[in-house]
């Protein structure tokens, strides 16, 4: 390369300095992370082409309430893909450890390294996982008072502030199509957050909210609870006599006061103890057909996973243990920009929250109805092997909601396919409310049936009916 001729040594030096300065700036922009929360590389991570981010968003400056998030951009063309927020339930369980690292995130831990999840939801969307409320996972607050006053209203408010401030970090996603998803107690978290978003949009449109998807959700606890007896009995988990006692003395709605406080009768409590004895601690109530992780059941210090997993050899039933070990590594926490505040170790589900303040028995079904009236599409899906929030209860509630809203069935109850296998069954109402089962899936459908869950997720985002043929 021939350098240009300069009039003087001084000018040459100045020109060369300018060139080097320009090159160094270009290299810095090209090589260094473009965002303070960028994850350079997770320990043990395979090579990927998409960007990852994680860190904190302060949602209450006075109380120093900070929520931790993990964000995986779409594998391909993230600028054209929607933004999806995922919330786990519990209540009090981690969206990072459960959702991202056990279910539909890009990686799953396997001892010292991470394995690529071929059915990650970031194949179809930019996935944002939020550990909420404060006290869950790496999310924290100053002092313990915030952990003693956690309820649905406060959580929804904090989650709304989180999104508003997260958009300040990632302004390119402000106008993107937005979907809220989650499972279990997210049947409270998601609709209540969406309701605040809809209300805010009436004054000044900020959120481009398109729809919500709820997996095995708590929507009306009395119905969810009462549906367990039929599920237990139909799957051979309890005796005829216990089933008859359950249905006779444990009608939950009869024992809920006007303040929705739990006041189950002593007789019902005895029946529930009998149910626990008959179902056995060696049966996972969140998936009654799946083997259990022996180390978790017996609380052993050494990880001992079943050698045979006949139900599905691809499912790692000890994933919770592996996630806990991985996220408690110092190098992993440093890579995630995470810190432990007020707790000794990261836990899958929080043990510092005052769960008495939660609103478990307050139905959110009518909140979902208000979202439908506002034009927000709703998908409710059920892993059909879950006895905790059984599909029978969710299906009943969807039908109840459709009747209340005057929605006619636009997709008759039918089978849907993933590849050449039946993925489950589905029914649609008014092109805005739909119900689907995921065949062979647990309470956490993307964990136990990742392929089928991805098909369901893709159809939901695209607003298309589930495949009716292979």
SVG drawing of the C-alpha trace seen along z (x, -y; Angstrom):
<svg xmlns="http://www.w3.org/2000/svg" viewBox="-73 -21 82 69">
<polyline fill="none" stroke="black" stroke-width="0.4" points="0.0,0.0 1.3,-3.4 0.9,-6.1 0.1,-9.6 2.8,-12.3 2.4,-15.0 3.8,-18.5 5.5,-18.3 6.5,-15.8 4.1,-17.5 1.2,-17.1 2.1,-13.5 2.1,-12.7 -1.2,-14.4 -2.7,-12.7 -1.4,-9.3 -2.8,-9.9 -6.2,-10.7 -6.2,-7.5 -5.2,-5.4 -7.8,-7.1 -10.4,-6.4 -9.3,-2.7 -9.3,-2.2 -12.8,-3.7 -14.0,-1.4 -12.4,1.6 -13.9,0.7 -17.4,0.4 -16.9,3.7 -15.3,5.8 -16.7,4.6 -20.2,5.2 -22.7,2.7 -24.6,2.7 -23.6,2.6 -25.7,5.7 -24.3,7.7 -23.3,11.3 -19.9,11.9 -20.0,15.7 -21.7,17.9 -19.4,20.5 -19.6,23.8 -21.7,22.2 -21.6,23.5 -21.2,21.0 -24.3,19.2 -25.0,16.4 -27.5,14.4 -26.8,11.8 -27.7,12.3 -28.1,9.7 -28.8,9.8 -28.8,7.4 -31.0,5.3 -33.8,2.8 -34.6,0.7 -38.4,0.5 -38.5,-1.4 -35.6,-3.9 -36.6,-4.5 -36.7,-0.9 -33.9,0.2 -36.2,2.8 -34.3,4.3 -35.6,7.0 -33.2,9.3 -33.7,10.2 -32.2,12.4 -32.8,11.6 -32.0,13.8 -32.5,12.2 -33.9,14.2 -31.6,16.7 -32.1,15.1 -33.2,11.6 -34.1,10.3 -35.2,6.9 -38.2,8.6 -39.2,10.8 -41.7,10.0 -40.7,9.4 -42.0,12.0 -42.0,11.6 -41.9,14.9 -43.0,15.2 -42.9,18.3 -45.2,18.8 -44.7,20.8 -45.6,18.3 -42.0,17.2 -40.2,19.4 -37.5,18.1 -38.1,17.4 -34.4,17.6 -33.8,21.0 -37.1,22.6 -38.2,20.9 -34.9,20.0 -32.7,22.8 -35.2,25.7 -37.9,25.0 -37.9,22.8 -34.6,20.9 -31.6,21.4 -29.6,23.6 -29.9,26.3 -27.2,27.2 -25.5,30.5 -23.0,30.8 -20.1,28.4 -21.4,27.1 -24.5,25.9 -26.3,27.8 -28.1,26.0 -31.8,26.4 -32.9,27.1 -36.5,26.1 -35.8,22.8 -38.5,20.2 -35.9,17.7 -36.1,19.4 -39.3,17.5 -39.0,14.4 -36.8,12.2 -37.2,13.8 -37.2,11.8 -37.2,13.7 -38.0,11.8 -37.3,12.9 -40.3,11.5 -41.3,10.4 -38.4,9.1 -36.9,11.9 -37.1,14.3 -33.8,15.5 -31.3,12.7 -34.0,10.0 -33.7,8.1 -34.8,5.1 -33.2,3.1 -34.2,4.5 -36.7,7.3 -39.9,5.2 -40.5,5.5 -40.5,9.3 -43.2,9.2 -45.6,7.1 -45.5,9.0 -49.0,9.3 -50.4,9.5 -51.1,5.7 -47.5,4.8 -46.0,7.4 -48.0,6.1 -47.0,2.6 -43.3,3.5 -43.5,5.5 -45.0,2.6 -42.3,0.2 -39.7,2.9 -41.0,2.9 -41.1,-0.8 -37.5,-1.2 -36.3,1.9 -37.4,0.1 -35.1,-2.7 -32.2,-0.2 -33.5,1.3 -35.4,-1.5 -35.4,0.5 -38.0,2.8 -40.5,0.1 -42.7,0.4 -42.2,4.1 -45.2,6.6 -45.3,7.7 -46.6,10.9 -46.9,11.9 -46.4,15.6 -46.1,17.7 -47.4,20.6 -48.9,21.7 -49.2,18.6 -48.4,16.5 -52.2,17.0 -52.2,14.1 -49.1,12.3 -49.6,12.0 -53.3,10.9 -52.8,8.3 -49.8,6.9 -51.6,6.9 -54.5,5.1 -52.3,2.2 -50.7,2.0 -54.1,1.8 -55.2,-0.9 -52.0,-2.9 -52.5,-2.6 -55.9,-4.3 -54.1,-7.5 -50.9,-7.2 -50.2,-4.2 -46.9,-2.8 -47.2,1.0 -47.9,2.8 -49.5,5.7 -50.9,8.4 -51.7,11.3 -51.1,13.4 -50.4,17.2 -51.0,19.0 -49.8,22.6 -51.6,24.6 -52.6,21.4 -54.2,20.6 -57.3,18.7 -59.9,19.7 -58.4,21.7 -61.7,23.3 -62.3,24.8 -58.6,25.7 -58.6,27.4 -61.8,29.3 -60.7,30.7 -57.8,32.5 -60.0,35.3 -61.2,36.4 -57.6,36.3 -56.2,38.3 -58.9,41.0 -58.8,41.2 -55.1,41.8 -55.3,44.5 -53.5,42.4 -56.2,42.8 -58.7,45.3 -62.4,45.2 -63.2,44.5 -60.7,41.6 -62.1,40.2 -65.7,40.4 -64.5,38.7 -62.7,36.0 -65.7,35.0 -68.0,35.2 -66.1,33.2 -63.5,31.2 -65.6,28.9 -63.2,26.0 -65.7,23.3 -67.7,24.1 -64.7,23.3 -63.6,20.0 -64.7,16.9 -65.7,13.6 -62.1,12.5 -60.9,15.5 -58.9,16.9 -58.3,20.6 -60.5,22.3 -60.6,25.9 -62.4,28.1 -60.5,30.5 -62.2,33.4 -61.0,32.2 -57.5,31.8 -57.5,35.5 -58.7,36.5 -55.8,34.5 -53.4,36.3 -54.8,39.6 -54.4,38.4 -50.7,37.6 -50.1,41.1 -51.8,42.8 -50.1,40.8 -46.6,41.3 -43.7,39.0 -42.1,40.9 -44.7,39.6 -44.3,36.1 -47.7,34.5 -46.7,32.0 -46.3,34.9 -47.8,38.1 -46.2,40.2 -42.6,38.9 -39.9,40.4 -38.6,38.3 -35.1,37.1 -34.2,39.3 -31.8,36.7 -34.6,34.2 -37.1,36.6 -34.7,37.9 -32.8,34.6 -29.5,36.3 -26.3,34.3 -25.1,36.3 -27.0,36.1 -28.4,39.5 -30.6,39.4 -32.6,42.4 -30.7,44.6 -33.9,45.4 -36.4,42.8 -38.8,44.9 -41.5,42.2 -39.1,40.0 -35.4,40.6 -34.7,37.0 -36.1,35.5 -33.6,34.7 -35.6,35.1 -32.7,33.8 -32.5,30.5 -33.5,28.5 -30.4,29.7 -28.2,28.9 -29.6,25.4 -29.1,24.7 -25.5,25.8 -24.8,23.8 -26.4,20.6 -24.6,20.7 -21.2,20.7 -19.3,17.5 -18.1,17.4 -21.7,17.8 -23.0,15.0 -20.2,12.7 -21.0,13.5 -24.7,12.7 -23.9,9.5 -25.8,11.0 -25.4,10.7 -26.8,12.3 -28.4,9.8 -29.9,10.9 -29.6,14.7 -26.7,17.1 -27.5,18.9 -29.6,18.8 -32.7,20.9 -35.2,22.2 -38.1,20.9 -37.8,18.2 -37.8,19.1 -37.8,15.5 -41.2,14.2 -44.2,14.0 -46.6,16.1 -49.5,15.3 -49.7,12.0 -50.4,13.6 -53.8,13.6 -54.1,17.2 -57.8,17.6 -58.8,14.4 -59.9,15.4 -58.3,13.7 -60.7,15.2 -62.6,11.9 -59.4,10.0 -58.7,12.3 -62.2,11.5 -61.5,7.8 -58.4,8.2 -60.4,10.1 -62.9,7.2 -59.9,4.9 -58.9,6.9 -56.0,8.8 -55.7,12.4 -55.6,15.1 -54.3,18.7 -54.7,21.0 -52.9,24.3 -52.5,27.4 -49.9,30.1 -52.3,33.1 -50.2,34.9 -50.4,32.2 -52.5,33.0 -51.8,29.7 -53.6,27.5 -55.4,30.2 -56.6,29.6 -60.2,30.5 -60.3,27.4 -58.7,25.1 -61.0,26.4 -64.0,25.8 -62.9,22.2 -62.3,21.4 -65.8,22.6 -67.2,20.6 -65.3,17.5 -66.5,18.0 -70.1,18.2 -69.8,15.1 -68.4,13.1 -70.8,14.5 -68.1,16.1 -69.1,18.9 -66.8,21.8 -65.0,20.9 -62.6,23.9 -64.5,27.1 -62.7,29.3 -60.1,31.2 -56.7,32.8 -53.6,30.9 -50.2,32.3 -46.5,31.8 -44.8,33.6 -46.5,36.9 -47.7,37.3 -50.7,35.9 -49.5,32.8 -52.8,32.4 -56.3,31.1 -57.6,27.6 -60.7,25.4 -61.1,21.7 -63.7,19.1 -64.3,16.0 -60.8,15.9 -59.6,14.3 -59.7,17.0 -58.3,20.5 -57.6,23.5 -55.1,26.3 -53.7,29.4 -50.2,30.5 -50.1,34.3 -47.8,36.0 -46.7,32.7 -46.3,31.7 -47.2,28.6 -44.2,27.1 -45.1,28.1 -41.9,26.8 -39.8,28.9 -41.4,32.2 -42.7,31.7 -40.3,29.1 -41.1,29.9 -44.9,29.7 -44.6,26.6 -42.6,24.8 -45.2,25.6 -47.9,24.2 -45.9,21.1 -45.2,20.4 -48.8,20.8 -49.8,18.4 -47.3,15.7 -48.4,16.0 -52.1,16.0 -52.6,19.2 -54.6,22.3 -52.6,25.3 -51.7,27.8 -54.7,30.2 -52.7,32.6 -49.1,33.9"/>
</svg>
